[in-house]
Amino acid sequence: MAEAPGAPEECPGTGSAQAGRAAACQGCPNQGLCAAGAAGPDPAEAAELRARLRAVRHTVLVLSGKGGVGKSTFSALLAHGLAADETKQVALLDIDLCGPSIPKIMGLEGEQVHQSGSGWSPVYVEENLGVMSVGFLLSSPDDAVIWRGPKKNGLIKQFLRDVDWGEVDYLIVDTPPGTSDEHLSIVQYLSASRIDGAVIVTTPQEVSLQDVRKEINFCRKVKLPIIGVVENMSGFVCPKCKNESQIFPPTTGGAEKMCQNLSVSLLGKVPLDPQIGKSCDSGQSFLAEAPESPATLSYRKIIQRIQEYCEQHHLQEEKIM
């Protein structure tokens, strides 16, 4: 049987001159967006975004092809972990427009965005940790965001162009599951500035890894560097006996085997800890509430590796320039 037009394997990639115009693009829901971006961002728009993001030193996207793997939790704890260094200014941008859980996780539910002469002001958890999310624009946490692609893309652009982030050492971008409009938009808009790379979150079982392989393929198609993969919910360490149980058995070798096969770095494995969910529900930092937990120790090692990658990436960029 002939493959249907627009099969993912035939995608020319958003950076290609054929993006949105190749035969394989016919019928793809992202065809218009890709075609519009094939010639690169609008020069005036790119200059505007560059000006706004000039003071952002590092940008890290947190991705996952699969929903429910703990991507937003990881984004929040990455931001908390980086902000533990009071000399660093950290920003967390939530572009999961239909499922904005960051305000709840960060203890900011019910907060509103304020307008100033220099743009929207982020909502601050600490003096050195600012957050922006569509959740701050809704009248109720139960409100549904029922938007088509163009409106989503417009808000993402507005977040990057109109939010007064100020001097930022790390901009962490929490994305929705998948490889659709929001992902294409954020990569395209940030290309006007710089992206250090993406951290991809998965769980050990094959049903998650299957979607994560698609996410890795997406990153390579759009030339988005991959910092590495984090295996979340990787076993459960009993707090009493310290024995480890595999709640989600890695039947195909888990993230470690997948990373070996695809030549991607494994940043680390984070074990299950019931306190993580409790901390998210109460809007507290798990890293601060359970500093000696095996999960916290794993998070700290992963965060250190991300920092090292970003610093090396920055040095390489300076050499090129």
Backbone as numpy.savetxt, mean C-alpha at the origin, in Angstrom:
# Nx Ny Nz CAx CAy CAz Cx Cy Cz
-9.52 -23.71 -27.48 -10.37 -22.52 -27.48 -9.48 -21.27 -27.48
-9.81 -20.30 -28.31 -9.01 -19.08 -28.38 -9.23 -18.27 -27.11
-8.16 -17.60 -26.68 -8.23 -16.79 -25.47 -8.99 -15.51 -25.78
-9.81 -15.08 -24.84 -10.60 -13.87 -25.03 -9.69 -12.66 -25.09
-10.10 -11.63 -25.88 -9.30 -10.42 -25.90 -9.20 -9.84 -24.50
-8.07 -9.22 -24.22 -7.91 -8.57 -22.92 -7.45 -9.51 -21.83
-7.03 -10.73 -22.20 -6.53 -11.65 -21.18 -5.33 -11.01 -20.50
-5.22 -11.15 -19.15 -4.13 -10.48 -18.44 -2.76 -10.81 -18.97
-2.57 -12.05 -19.46 -1.25 -12.45 -19.94 -0.81 -11.62 -21.14
-1.79 -11.04 -21.89 -1.46 -10.29 -23.08 -1.33 -8.79 -22.82
-1.56 -8.35 -21.58 -1.51 -6.93 -21.24 -0.16 -6.35 -21.60
-0.12 -5.26 -22.38 1.16 -4.67 -22.76 1.84 -3.90 -21.63
1.09 -3.63 -20.54 1.65 -2.86 -19.43 1.33 -1.39 -19.59
1.15 -0.70 -18.45 0.73 0.71 -18.51 1.82 1.62 -19.05
3.07 1.20 -18.97 4.16 2.03 -19.47 4.39 1.90 -20.96
3.70 0.96 -21.60 3.89 0.71 -23.02 3.18 1.77 -23.87
3.73 2.04 -25.04 3.08 2.96 -25.97 1.76 2.39 -26.46
1.58 1.07 -26.31 0.35 0.41 -26.74 -0.67 0.29 -25.60
-0.36 0.87 -24.45 -1.27 0.77 -23.31 -2.65 1.33 -23.66
-3.67 0.50 -23.52 -5.04 0.90 -23.82 -5.37 0.89 -25.29
-4.38 0.55 -26.14 -4.60 0.61 -27.59 -4.37 -0.72 -28.29
-3.72 -1.64 -27.59 -3.44 -2.95 -28.19 -4.73 -3.76 -28.31
-4.68 -4.79 -29.17 -5.86 -5.65 -29.35 -6.26 -6.30 -28.03
-5.27 -6.62 -27.19 -5.55 -7.27 -25.91 -6.30 -6.35 -24.95
-6.29 -5.03 -25.22 -6.92 -4.07 -24.30 -8.43 -3.96 -24.53
-8.91 -4.48 -25.65 -10.33 -4.36 -25.95 -11.16 -5.09 -24.90
-12.10 -4.38 -24.32 -12.97 -4.98 -23.31 -12.43 -4.87 -21.90
-11.19 -4.40 -21.73 -10.63 -4.26 -20.38 -11.25 -3.03 -19.72
-11.71 -3.14 -18.46 -12.33 -1.99 -17.79 -11.38 -0.82 -17.57
-10.08 -1.07 -17.63 -9.11 0.00 -17.42 -8.57 0.57 -18.73
-9.19 0.22 -19.85 -8.66 0.62 -21.15 -8.53 2.13 -21.28
-9.59 2.86 -20.89 -9.57 4.31 -21.02 -8.49 4.96 -20.19
-8.34 4.48 -18.95 -7.33 5.04 -18.05 -5.93 4.80 -18.60
-5.69 3.57 -19.09 -4.36 3.25 -19.63 -4.07 4.07 -20.88
-5.07 4.20 -21.76 -4.88 4.96 -22.99 -4.57 6.42 -22.68
-5.25 6.96 -21.67 -5.03 8.36 -21.29 -3.63 8.56 -20.74
-3.10 7.52 -20.07 -1.79 7.66 -19.44 -0.65 7.18 -20.30
-0.96 6.63 -21.49 0.09 6.03 -22.32 1.14 7.05 -22.74
0.71 8.28 -22.93 1.66 9.31 -23.34 2.31 10.00 -22.14
2.04 9.48 -20.95 2.61 10.07 -19.73 1.64 11.06 -19.13
1.86 11.48 -17.86 0.98 12.44 -17.21 0.98 13.78 -17.94
-0.13 14.48 -17.85 -0.21 15.82 -18.41 0.91 16.68 -17.80
1.68 17.40 -18.61 2.84 18.13 -18.10 2.51 19.09 -16.96
1.41 19.83 -17.10 1.03 20.78 -16.05 0.65 20.06 -14.77
-0.10 18.98 -14.95 -0.53 18.18 -13.79 0.69 17.54 -13.12
1.61 17.02 -13.92 2.82 16.39 -13.37 3.64 17.40 -12.59
3.74 18.62 -13.11 4.51 19.66 -12.42 3.86 20.02 -11.09
2.53 20.05 -11.08 1.78 20.37 -9.85 2.00 19.30 -8.79
1.95 18.03 -9.21 2.15 16.92 -8.28 3.60 16.89 -7.78
4.54 17.17 -8.67 5.95 17.21 -8.28 6.19 18.28 -7.22
5.57 19.43 -7.43 5.73 20.53 -6.48 5.19 20.16 -5.11
4.03 19.51 -5.08 3.42 19.14 -3.81 4.20 18.05 -3.10
4.75 17.10 -3.88 5.41 15.94 -3.29 6.92 16.09 -3.20
7.42 17.28 -3.53 8.87 17.48 -3.53 9.48 17.23 -2.15
8.71 17.51 -1.10 9.23 17.38 0.27 9.04 15.98 0.85
8.56 15.02 0.01 8.40 13.64 0.47 9.67 12.87 0.09
10.36 12.37 1.10 11.64 11.71 0.86 11.47 10.28 0.35
10.57 9.50 0.98 10.35 8.10 0.59 8.86 7.82 0.46
8.48 7.06 -0.56 7.09 6.64 -0.74 7.04 5.13 -0.87
6.21 4.50 -0.04 6.06 3.04 -0.04 4.59 2.69 -0.22
4.28 1.89 -1.23 2.92 1.38 -1.43 2.78 0.03 -0.76
1.65 -0.19 -0.09 1.36 -1.49 0.51 0.23 -2.11 -0.31
0.54 -3.26 -0.93 -0.37 -3.91 -1.87 -0.72 -5.32 -1.40
-1.82 -5.82 -1.92 -2.15 -7.24 -1.79 -3.20 -7.58 -2.82
-2.98 -8.63 -3.56 -3.99 -9.07 -4.52 -5.23 -9.61 -3.83
-5.09 -10.00 -2.57 -6.17 -10.66 -1.84 -6.68 -9.77 -0.71
-7.99 -9.72 -0.54 -8.57 -9.00 0.59 -8.49 -9.84 1.86
-8.48 -9.18 3.00 -8.51 -9.89 4.28 -7.20 -10.48 4.74
-6.09 -10.04 4.16 -4.79 -10.61 4.55 -4.07 -9.73 5.58
-4.69 -8.62 5.97 -4.07 -7.75 6.97 -3.25 -6.62 6.40
-3.60 -6.20 5.18 -2.82 -5.15 4.50 -2.95 -3.81 5.22
-4.16 -3.42 5.59 -4.35 -2.13 6.28 -3.71 -2.16 7.67
-3.81 -3.30 8.33 -3.16 -3.44 9.63 -1.65 -3.28 9.48
-1.10 -3.91 8.45 0.34 -3.78 8.21 0.71 -2.33 7.91
-0.09 -1.65 7.06 0.18 -0.25 6.73 0.21 0.61 7.98
-0.78 0.39 8.85 -0.88 1.18 10.08 0.32 0.93 11.00
0.69 -0.35 11.15 1.80 -0.66 12.05 3.15 -0.25 11.45
3.25 -0.28 10.13 4.46 0.24 9.48 4.59 1.73 9.79
3.48 2.46 9.69 3.50 3.90 9.98 3.85 4.14 11.45
3.23 3.38 12.35 3.54 3.51 13.78 5.01 3.20 14.05
5.50 2.13 13.43 6.89 1.72 13.66 7.88 2.76 13.18
7.62 3.35 12.01 8.52 4.38 11.48 8.45 5.65 12.33
7.24 5.97 12.81 7.05 7.18 13.60 7.58 7.05 15.03
7.96 5.82 15.42 8.55 5.63 16.76 9.84 6.43 16.89
10.49 6.69 15.74 11.65 7.57 15.70 11.12 9.00 15.58
11.18 9.76 16.67 10.57 11.09 16.71 11.23 12.08 15.77
12.38 11.73 15.24 13.04 12.62 14.28 12.49 12.45 12.87
11.65 11.42 12.67 11.08 11.15 11.35 9.63 11.62 11.28
9.27 12.23 10.16 7.88 12.64 9.91 7.25 11.61 8.99
6.11 11.05 9.39 5.48 9.95 8.66 4.06 10.34 8.26
3.67 9.98 7.04 2.31 10.21 6.56 1.71 8.89 6.09
0.45 8.67 6.41 -0.26 7.46 6.00 -1.46 7.87 5.15
-1.45 7.48 3.89 -2.53 7.81 2.96 -3.34 6.56 2.65
-4.63 6.62 2.92 -5.54 5.49 2.73 -6.31 5.69 1.43
-5.98 4.91 0.38 -6.74 5.02 -0.87 -7.64 3.79 -1.08
-7.90 3.06 0.00 -8.91 1.99 -0.07 -10.26 2.68 0.08
-10.73 3.26 -1.02 -11.85 4.19 -0.97 -13.18 3.54 -0.60
-13.35 2.28 -0.94 -14.62 1.61 -0.61 -14.57 0.88 0.73
-13.38 0.74 1.29 -13.25 0.07 2.59 -12.23 0.77 3.45
-12.47 2.06 3.77 -11.47 2.84 4.52 -11.43 2.47 6.00
-10.58 1.53 6.35 -10.49 1.07 7.74 -9.40 1.78 8.54
-8.56 2.56 7.87 -7.45 3.22 8.55 -7.90 4.16 9.68
-8.96 4.97 9.51 -9.38 5.82 10.63 -9.68 5.03 11.90
-10.33 3.89 11.77 -10.64 3.04 12.93 -9.36 2.48 13.54
-8.50 1.93 12.69 -7.27 1.29 13.17 -6.35 2.30 13.87
-6.36 3.54 13.38 -5.47 4.56 13.93 -6.10 5.34 15.08
-7.31 4.96 15.48 -7.99 5.65 16.58 -8.48 7.04 16.22
-8.83 7.25 14.94 -9.22 8.57 14.46 -10.66 8.61 13.95
-11.44 7.60 14.26 -12.83 7.54 13.78 -13.61 8.75 14.27
-14.36 9.37 13.36 -15.15 10.55 13.72 -14.42 11.87 13.47
-13.11 11.80 13.17 -12.36 13.02 12.88 -12.73 13.56 11.49
-12.56 14.84 11.31 -12.87 15.49 10.04 -11.62 16.17 9.49
-11.60 16.33 8.16 -10.49 17.02 7.49 -10.72 18.53 7.59
-9.66 19.27 7.85 -9.76 20.72 7.93 -9.05 21.36 6.74
-9.64 22.42 6.23 -9.08 23.14 5.09 -8.26 24.32 5.60
-7.07 24.48 5.03 -6.24 25.64 5.37 -5.85 26.33 4.07
-5.13 27.42 4.20 -4.71 28.15 3.01 -3.80 27.35 2.12
-3.11 26.35 2.69 -2.18 25.54 1.90 -2.77 24.19 1.50
-4.08 23.98 1.73 -4.73 22.73 1.33 -5.37 22.00 2.49
-5.71 20.75 2.25 -6.28 19.92 3.31 -5.20 19.60 4.34
-5.57 19.66 5.61 -4.62 19.29 6.66 -4.85 17.84 7.05
-3.80 17.02 7.11 -3.97 15.64 7.57 -4.46 15.61 9.02
-5.03 14.49 9.42 -5.42 14.29 10.81 -4.24 13.61 11.50
-3.81 14.15 12.63 -2.59 13.66 13.27 -2.86 12.73 14.45
-2.15 11.59 14.45 -2.17 10.67 15.58 -1.17 11.17 16.62
0.02 11.50 16.14 1.08 12.11 16.93 1.59 13.30 16.12
2.44 14.09 16.72 2.96 15.26 16.00 3.70 14.87 14.73
4.27 13.66 14.72 5.04 13.24 13.55 4.37 12.12 12.76
3.05 11.95 12.94 2.32 10.92 12.20 0.95 11.45 11.77
0.86 11.80 10.47 -0.39 12.33 9.91 -1.08 11.31 9.03
-2.42 11.40 8.96 -3.23 10.42 8.23 -4.24 11.14 7.35
-4.48 10.59 6.16 -5.55 11.08 5.29 -6.31 9.88 4.74
-7.66 9.99 4.77 -8.50 8.89 4.31 -9.85 9.44 3.88
-10.50 8.76 2.94 -11.85 9.15 2.56 -12.81 8.99 3.74
-12.41 8.15 4.73 -13.24 7.98 5.91 -13.47 9.27 6.66
-12.54 10.23 6.55 -12.70 11.53 7.22 -13.69 12.43 6.49
-14.05 12.05 5.26 -14.95 12.87 4.45 -16.39 12.37 4.51
-16.61 11.24 5.17 -17.94 10.65 5.25 -18.66 11.13 6.51
-19.98 11.26 6.42 -20.75 11.72 7.58 -20.89 10.64 8.64
-20.73 9.36 8.22 -20.84 8.25 9.16 -19.91 7.13 8.72
-19.33 6.38 9.68 -18.47 5.25 9.31 -19.21 4.16 8.53
-20.56 4.19 8.61 -21.36 3.19 7.91 -21.74 3.60 6.49
-21.38 4.83 6.10 -21.71 5.30 4.75 -20.94 4.48 3.71
-21.63 4.09 2.64 -20.99 3.34 1.55 -20.50 4.30 0.48
-19.28 4.05 -0.01 -18.74 4.83 -1.12 -19.05 4.06 -2.40
-20.01 4.57 -3.17 -20.46 3.86 -4.38 -20.07 4.73 -5.58
-18.83 4.58 -5.97 -18.27 5.43 -7.02 -17.74 4.60 -8.18
-17.83 5.18 -9.37 -17.16 4.60 -10.53 -15.70 5.06 -10.57
-14.95 4.42 -11.48 -13.52 4.67 -11.56 -13.10 6.13 -11.65
-13.69 6.95 -12.56 -13.23 8.33 -12.71 -13.30 9.14 -11.42
-14.35 8.92 -10.62 -14.46 9.68 -9.37 -13.42 9.21 -8.36
-13.14 7.91 -8.33 -12.09 7.39 -7.46 -10.74 7.99 -7.85
-10.46 7.98 -9.15 -9.19 8.50 -9.64 -9.03 9.98 -9.28
-10.14 10.72 -9.39 -10.12 12.14 -9.08 -9.78 12.40 -7.62
-10.34 11.59 -6.71 -10.06 11.80 -5.29 -8.61 11.44 -4.96
-8.08 10.38 -5.57 -6.69 10.01 -5.34 -5.76 11.15 -5.77
-6.06 11.73 -6.94 -5.26 12.86 -7.40 -5.37 14.03 -6.42
-6.59 14.25 -5.91 -6.80 15.34 -4.96 -6.03 15.11 -3.67
-5.98 13.85 -3.20 -5.21 13.54 -1.99 -3.73 13.89 -2.18
-3.21 13.60 -3.36 -1.79 13.87 -3.61 -1.52 15.34 -3.87
-2.47 16.01 -4.52 -2.25 17.40 -4.95 -2.64 18.42 -3.88
-3.71 18.12 -3.12 -4.28 19.14 -2.23 -4.00 18.95 -0.75
-3.45 17.80 -0.35 -3.15 17.60 1.06 -1.80 18.23 1.39
-1.77 19.04 2.45 -0.55 19.71 2.86 0.23 18.78 3.79
1.02 17.87 3.17 1.78 16.91 3.95 2.98 17.55 4.64
3.49 18.64 4.07 4.69 19.25 4.63 5.91 18.38 4.35
6.94 18.56 5.18 8.17 17.76 5.05 7.89 16.36 5.58
8.03 15.35 4.74 7.70 13.97 5.12 8.87 13.05 4.79
9.29 12.25 5.77 10.34 11.27 5.52 9.78 10.03 4.85
8.58 9.58 5.29 7.97 8.38 4.72 6.48 8.62 4.46
6.07 8.43 3.21 4.66 8.43 2.85 4.26 6.98 2.59
3.39 6.43 3.44 2.90 5.06 3.30 1.52 5.11 2.66
1.32 4.38 1.58 0.04 4.38 0.87 -0.63 3.02 1.02
-1.77 2.98 1.71 -2.54 1.76 1.89 -3.53 1.66 0.73
-3.45 0.58 -0.03 -4.27 0.42 -1.24 -5.34 -0.66 -1.04
-6.37 -0.67 -1.88 -7.36 -1.74 -1.82 -6.81 -3.02 -2.42
-7.49 -4.16 -2.21 -7.04 -5.40 -2.86 -7.18 -5.29 -4.38
-6.36 -6.05 -5.09 -6.53 -6.14 -6.54 -5.50 -5.34 -7.33
-5.82 -5.15 -8.62 -4.90 -4.47 -9.54 -5.73 -3.61 -10.49
-6.56 -2.73 -9.93 -7.52 -2.01 -10.79 -7.28 -0.51 -10.79
-8.36 0.27 -10.91 -8.27 1.72 -11.10 -7.37 2.41 -10.09
-7.63 2.14 -8.78 -6.88 2.85 -7.75 -5.38 2.61 -7.87
-5.00 1.38 -8.21 -3.58 1.04 -8.31 -2.94 1.71 -9.52
-3.63 1.68 -10.64 -3.11 2.33 -11.84 -2.97 3.83 -11.61
-3.97 4.42 -10.93 -3.95 5.87 -10.70 -2.80 6.28 -9.81
-2.63 5.58 -8.67 -1.60 6.00 -7.73 -0.20 5.84 -8.34
0.01 4.78 -9.13 1.31 4.59 -9.77 1.54 5.69 -10.82
0.49 5.97 -11.59 0.63 7.00 -12.63 0.89 8.37 -12.02
0.12 8.74 -11.00 0.29 10.07 -10.40 1.63 10.20 -9.67
2.03 9.15 -8.97 3.29 9.21 -8.24 4.51 9.15 -9.15
4.29 8.71 -10.39 5.41 8.67 -11.34 5.93 10.07 -11.63
5.07 11.08 -11.36 5.51 12.46 -11.52 6.53 12.84 -10.46
6.53 12.08 -9.36 7.48 12.32 -8.28 8.42 11.13 -8.20
8.26 10.31 -7.16 9.09 9.10 -7.05 8.38 8.09 -6.16
8.64 6.82 -6.42 8.14 5.74 -5.57 9.34 4.85 -5.24
9.57 4.60 -3.96 10.66 3.68 -3.60 10.30 2.26 -4.00
9.04 1.87 -3.77 8.63 0.53 -4.15 7.38 0.09 -3.40
7.05 -1.19 -3.58 5.84 -1.76 -3.00 6.18 -2.89 -2.04
5.44 -2.95 -0.95 5.47 -4.09 -0.05 4.18 -4.86 -0.28
4.30 -6.16 -0.55 3.13 -6.99 -0.87 2.84 -7.92 0.30
1.60 -7.90 0.77 1.20 -8.68 1.94 0.39 -9.89 1.50
0.70 -11.04 2.10 -0.02 -12.28 1.80 -0.21 -13.09 3.07
-0.97 -14.14 2.98 -1.03 -15.15 4.02 -0.49 -16.45 3.43
-0.22 -17.48 4.24 0.52 -18.64 3.73 -0.21 -19.53 2.72
-1.55 -19.52 2.75 -2.26 -20.52 1.95 -2.31 -20.16 0.46
-2.45 -21.17 -0.37 -2.37 -21.02 -1.82 -3.43 -20.07 -2.36
-4.63 -20.04 -1.75 -5.70 -19.18 -2.26 -5.30 -17.71 -2.19
-4.42 -17.36 -1.24 -3.90 -16.00 -1.15 -2.71 -15.80 -2.10
-1.81 -16.76 -2.11 -0.62 -16.67 -2.96 -0.97 -16.55 -4.44
-2.06 -17.17 -4.82 -2.50 -17.13 -6.23 -2.76 -15.69 -6.65
-3.42 -14.92 -5.78 -3.70 -13.52 -6.10 -2.46 -12.65 -5.96
-1.58 -13.00 -5.05 -0.36 -12.22 -4.85 0.56 -12.35 -6.05
0.57 -13.51 -6.69 1.37 -13.66 -7.92 0.89 -12.67 -8.97
-0.42 -12.44 -9.03 -0.97 -11.46 -9.98 -0.48 -10.06 -9.61
-0.42 -9.78 -8.31 0.03 -8.47 -7.85 1.50 -8.25 -8.23
2.31 -9.27 -8.09 3.73 -9.18 -8.48 3.84 -8.93 -9.98
3.01 -9.62 -10.75 2.99 -9.42 -12.19 2.57 -7.99 -12.54
1.58 -7.48 -11.80 1.13 -6.09 -11.99 2.29 -5.12 -11.77
3.02 -5.31 -10.66 4.14 -4.42 -10.35 5.17 -4.42 -11.47
5.44 -5.60 -12.00 6.44 -5.69 -13.07 5.93 -5.05 -14.35
4.63 -5.18 -14.62 4.06 -4.57 -15.83 4.15 -3.05 -15.78
3.90 -2.47 -14.58 3.89 -1.01 -14.48 5.24 -0.46 -14.00
6.26 -1.35 -13.96 7.62 -0.96 -13.57 7.67 -0.35 -12.16
6.92 -0.96 -11.26 6.91 -0.55 -9.85 7.85 -1.47 -9.08
8.95 -0.95 -8.52 9.89 -1.82 -7.79 9.20 -2.54 -6.64
9.58 -3.78 -6.40 9.02 -4.57 -5.30 10.05 -4.61 -4.18
9.72 -4.01 -3.06 10.62 -4.04 -1.90 10.68 -5.45 -1.35
9.52 -6.12 -1.28 9.49 -7.49 -0.81 8.10 -7.90 -0.39
8.00 -9.14 0.06 6.73 -9.74 0.46 6.73 -10.00 1.96
5.59 -9.75 2.60 5.40 -10.07 4.01 4.36 -11.17 4.12
4.72 -12.26 4.81 3.74 -13.33 5.05 3.09 -13.06 6.40
1.83 -12.66 6.36 1.07 -12.35 7.56 0.33 -13.60 8.04
-0.06 -13.62 9.32 -0.79 -14.75 9.90 -0.02 -16.06 9.70
1.29 -15.95 9.86 2.19 -17.08 9.59 2.36 -17.92 10.85
1.38 -18.77 11.11 1.44 -19.61 12.31 0.92 -18.87 13.53
0.70 -19.62 14.60 0.23 -19.06 15.86 1.11 -19.58 16.99
1.72 -18.66 17.72 2.58 -19.03 18.84 1.77 -18.92 20.13
1.55 -20.05 20.80 0.77 -20.06 22.04 1.49 -19.22 23.10
0.80 -18.23 23.69 1.46 -17.38 24.68 1.86 -18.12 25.96
1.27 -19.29 26.20 1.59 -20.04 27.42 2.68 -21.08 27.19
2.46 -21.98 26.23 3.44 -23.06 26.01 4.49 -22.73 24.97
4.26 -21.63 24.21 5.21 -21.16 23.19 5.31 -22.08 21.97
4.46 -23.10 21.90 4.45 -23.96 20.72 3.77 -23.24 19.56
4.21 -23.54 18.35 3.63 -22.89 17.17 2.72 -23.84 16.42
1.53 -23.35 16.03 0.57 -24.12 15.24 0.35 -23.41 13.92
0.14 -24.18 12.85 -0.12 -23.61 11.54 -1.63 -23.50 11.34
-2.18 -22.32 11.56 -3.62 -22.10 11.38 -3.97 -22.12 9.90
-3.11 -21.51 9.09 -3.28 -21.52 7.63 -2.09 -22.27 7.03
-2.21 -23.58 6.87 -1.07 -24.38 6.41 -0.55 -23.94 5.05
0.77 -23.77 4.91 1.36 -23.39 3.62 1.48 -24.61 2.70
0.38 -25.03 2.12 0.33 -26.29 1.36 1.24 -26.29 0.14
1.54 -25.10 -0.39 2.42 -25.04 -1.58 3.76 -24.39 -1.24
4.10 -24.35 0.04 5.39 -23.78 0.43 5.31 -22.37 0.95
4.11 -21.76 0.94 3.94 -20.43 1.50 4.67 -19.35 0.71
4.78 -18.17 1.34 5.41 -17.02 0.69 6.88 -17.27 0.39
7.54 -18.05 1.26 8.97 -18.30 1.08 9.24 -19.00 -0.25
8.48 -20.03 -0.55 8.65 -20.77 -1.81 8.29 -19.89 -3.00
7.18 -19.13 -2.86 6.76 -18.26 -3.95 7.84 -17.22 -4.25
8.43 -16.62 -3.22 9.46 -15.61 -3.41 10.69 -16.20 -4.10
11.05 -17.43 -3.74 12.18 -18.09 -4.40 11.89 -18.29 -5.88
10.68 -18.74 -6.19 10.30 -19.01 -7.58 10.25 -17.74 -8.43
9.85 -16.63 -7.80 9.64 -15.39 -8.56 10.76 -14.37 -8.37
11.82 -14.78 -7.65 12.98 -13.90 -7.41 12.58 -12.59 -6.76
11.81 -12.71 -5.69 11.36 -11.56 -4.91 11.84 -11.76 -3.47
12.17 -10.67 -2.78 12.63 -10.77 -1.40 11.48 -11.07 -0.44
11.73 -11.95 0.50 10.78 -12.20 1.59 11.24 -11.34 2.77
10.46 -10.33 3.12 10.84 -9.40 4.17 10.70 -10.02 5.56
9.78 -10.97 5.69 9.59 -11.60 6.99 8.22 -12.23 7.13
8.05 -12.95 8.24 6.79 -13.63 8.54 6.27 -13.11 9.88
4.98 -12.77 9.90 4.37 -12.25 11.13 3.37 -13.28 11.65
3.60 -13.82 12.87 2.66 -14.81 13.40 1.35 -14.17 13.84
0.31 -14.99 13.91 -0.98 -14.54 14.42 -0.86 -14.16 15.89
-1.55 -13.12 16.28 -1.63 -12.72 17.68 -2.99 -12.07 17.89
-3.86 -12.65 18.73 -5.20 -12.08 18.94 -5.18 -10.62 19.37
-4.09 -10.21 20.01 -4.00 -8.82 20.48 -3.95 -7.82 19.33
-3.47 -8.28 18.16 -3.42 -7.37 17.00 -4.82 -6.89 16.65
-5.77 -7.82 16.56 -7.15 -7.45 16.25 -7.76 -6.55 17.32
-7.47 -6.85 18.59 -8.00 -6.02 19.69 -7.43 -4.61 19.62
-6.15 -4.50 19.32 -5.51 -3.19 19.22 -6.10 -2.38 18.07
-6.35 -3.04 16.94 -6.96 -2.35 15.79 -8.35 -1.84 16.14
-9.14 -2.66 16.82 -10.51 -2.27 17.18 -10.52 -1.09 18.14
-9.50 -1.01 19.00 -9.45 0.08 19.98 -8.64 1.28 19.49
-8.08 1.16 18.27 -7.33 2.28 17.69 -5.99 2.53 18.35
-5.39 1.48 18.88 -4.09 1.58 19.55 -3.01 0.89 18.73
-1.76 1.26 18.96 -0.64 0.62 18.27 -0.29 -0.69 18.96
-0.42 -1.79 18.25 -0.06 -3.10 18.79 1.42 -3.14 19.18
2.25 -2.45 18.43 3.69 -2.45 18.71 3.98 -1.87 20.09
3.19 -0.87 20.49 3.37 -0.26 21.80 2.70 -1.07 22.90
1.56 -1.72 22.56 0.81 -2.46 23.57 1.42 -3.82 23.89
2.11 -4.42 22.92 2.71 -5.75 23.13 4.14 -5.74 22.61
5.02 -4.97 23.25 6.38 -4.78 22.72 7.24 -6.04 22.67
6.90 -7.06 23.49 7.71 -8.28 23.53 7.06 -9.43 22.77
5.93 -9.18 22.12 5.25 -10.24 21.37 6.11 -10.71 20.20
6.08 -12.01 19.86 6.80 -12.49 18.67 6.39 -11.74 17.41
5.11 -11.34 17.32 4.64 -10.59 16.15 5.30 -9.22 16.10
5.41 -8.56 17.26 6.06 -7.24 17.30 7.52 -7.34 16.90
8.21 -8.37 17.37 9.61 -8.56 17.02 9.76 -8.76 15.51
8.81 -9.51 14.91 8.83 -9.72 13.45 8.59 -8.41 12.72
7.60 -7.64 13.19 7.31 -6.34 12.58 8.53 -5.43 12.60
9.21 -5.38 13.73 10.36 -4.48 13.85 11.47 -4.84 12.86
11.71 -6.16 12.68 12.73 -6.60 11.72 12.32 -6.22 10.29
11.03 -6.41 9.98 10.52 -6.08 8.64 10.64 -4.59 8.38
10.25 -3.78 9.37 10.32 -2.32 9.23 11.75 -1.88 9.02
12.68 -2.49 9.73 14.10 -2.15 9.56 14.57 -2.47 8.14
14.13 -3.60 7.60 14.52 -3.97 6.23 13.94 -2.99 5.21
12.71 -2.53 5.45 12.10 -1.55 4.54 12.88 -0.23 4.59
13.25 0.19 5.80 14.05 1.41 5.94 15.39 1.29 5.21
16.05 0.16 5.37 17.34 -0.05 4.71 17.19 -0.01 3.20
16.12 -0.63 2.69 15.87 -0.62 1.24 15.67 0.82 0.76
14.85 1.59 1.48 14.55 2.95 1.06 15.80 3.82 1.04
16.65 3.66 2.05 17.88 4.45 2.09 18.81 4.08 0.93
18.92 2.79 0.64 19.75 2.35 -0.49 19.18 2.87 -1.81
17.84 2.82 -1.94 17.18 3.31 -3.16 17.44 4.80 -3.34
17.40 5.54 -2.23 17.64 6.99 -2.28 19.07 7.28 -2.73
20.03 6.53 -2.19 21.43 6.73 -2.57 21.66 6.42 -4.04
21.00 5.37 -4.54 21.12 5.01 -5.97 20.56 6.11 -6.85
19.41 6.68 -6.43 18.81 7.77 -7.21 19.72 8.99 -7.25
20.37 9.29 -6.11 21.27 10.44 -6.07 22.48 10.25 -6.99
22.98 9.00 -7.07 24.09 8.71 -7.97 23.70 8.92 -9.42
22.48 8.47 -9.77 21.98 8.62 -11.15 21.84 10.10 -11.50
21.34 10.88 -10.52 21.13 12.31 -10.76 22.46 13.06 -10.80
